[in-house]
Amino acid sequence: MYMNRRPVGVAVAAGVISFGIVGTLITGFTRPWTEVSATLGLLTGIAAGGLATTLVYLRVASDIPANRRSSVRAGTGLSAGLLVVLIARVLSLTIGFSFALTIVLLAVIVGGVLALGTALVGTLALRLTRWTREKVASSPDDTRLNNGQDYTGEESSGNSRRRVLKIAGGVGTASALGVTGWAGRTAHLFGKLDRTHLVDTSETGSRVSGADSESVPAASLLSELRQYSTQRSEVGLQASVIFDDSTTWLGTAGNASHREDVPVSFDTHLYVGSITKFFTATLALREVQRGTLSLDDQIDEWVDLDFAEEVTIRMLLNHTTGIPNYTENLWWGAQYFGRPTKRWQPDELVSVISDQVLKFESGSRYEYSNTNYILLGVILERLTDLRYQALLRDLVREELGYEHTYYLGYPDDVPIANGYDESIFGLGRRNLTAFRQSLETGAYAAGGVLSTAPDVAGFLRSVFSGRVLDDETRAEMRTFVDAPDEDVPDQLGYGLGTRNLEIDGQSLVGHTGTIPGYSGIAMHHDEPAYTIAVLSNVSTIDQSRICGALQRVVLNEYY
């Protein structure tokens, strides 16, 4: 006979109530307390409680009739489905719909694949064992006596199969719980690291400063910026244009936080991605200018790599080393996102490629590799006995006065736009704010700088106008090698930390930048002199398109 309904009913009710309370409290902690959040938490807890207690019911009541067992299984399936839907909904409130959906699907897929794999391996092993037993058996007397009872091979196989399925279920459940736990950890970090509440929302739109302010086509520039932002679902944009007499335009459009509709403001900071390489190259060329470093120096003096004697400082700067790109290493990439609070050390980044060989003979051709600039950062630190953070601070903030540019060490009150990555399936944007510490330290001297568009444009202008480097060193910086690059189709050549792009027929020098959650472009034109910088809080924007749109306004309405 199957177990009494009353105790089962009490157990189910107790599970539903207790899980419901816990779910309500958890939701209240992860989101401002509202009727909707509390209700969702309660429903999630009820579904979890119903699922848990019915599973226990199935486990304990092994002798219930088949028709009742089927009903309970159906109820369990419905509870599980409702639970998945509700978890996805709760996560969508806290970390965004597309990211929540990704997490739920990832948990189901990882758990399911590992469970299926375990079951398949176990089943194959069982079948092999059974096949072997049948081959070895020499008589129909294969039934053995075990503790006075008949014990058949078929019964043993059935018991083993059930054990394998239990193991598979355990592996799948553990995997799904692991993914869900990781998601919970990142959800907590989203709230902890979100700095968009520090944004001064009154400082948005357009601002002009300088002697020729009245001639600047501020309205047209802002219109182009807003148009692009609108086309990309209010992507956050911050742009700056510096004209020949140093008159400066600053404009903003879109959101620093898409969930809360916090706009990008004049004081919002964004990561510049590989525009960092222009900063790093300038630091290296300063040492060349001082005579403490030579472009022809081999790097074996500072780094212990098998191929170090074949590589020079110049090759690092213009990406002709043949050194593999550490960001293409799959295991490192898994850690990059899997350990959001990891603070990567430069030597750890170098070690990713330490056992690899060159992809081609050093100096023979161009191929972009982030590893080149990781090595430059390490060399600069060992050459000067200063951390990269201090080198950047000394030149950019203290000497040149660009006070909003950092590599780590930024004050607690610095407003930073949330970074987003767009789903290739069109499911919206994933908020990557939780990964900030891993992203910035994992990019280091190749892409970890935090700044503003006016600072980036100002630094570019300072370098190309001769304020930082002398004529001879700037000429070296602008000595370009042929550099076809499918990621940057407008590129004509690559110098020492400097891209040469042709946009709308105009030859520009500077750099583009992309890092998970952010992208940008900073370009300088010689005659007439103007510098354009655009930063965004999404991983991919059409950098040349937005730069070209602003450039057309500058050329058609100002010069």
PyMOL commands that set and color helices and strands:
alter all, ss='L'
color gray80, all
select helices_A, chain A and resi 5-30+35-60+66-95+97-136+153-193+196-198+213-215+218-231+273-290+299-301+308-310+313-318+326-328+330-338+346-351+370-384+388-399+433-447+453-464+471-477+543-557
alter helices_A, ss='H'
color red, helices_A
select strands_A, chain A and resi 144-146+149-151+206-209+237-242+248-253+255-257+262-263+270-271+420-422+429-431+450-451+481-482+491-494+499-503+506-515+518-525+530-536
alter strands_A, ss='S'
color yellow, strands_A
deselect
rebuild
show_as cartoon
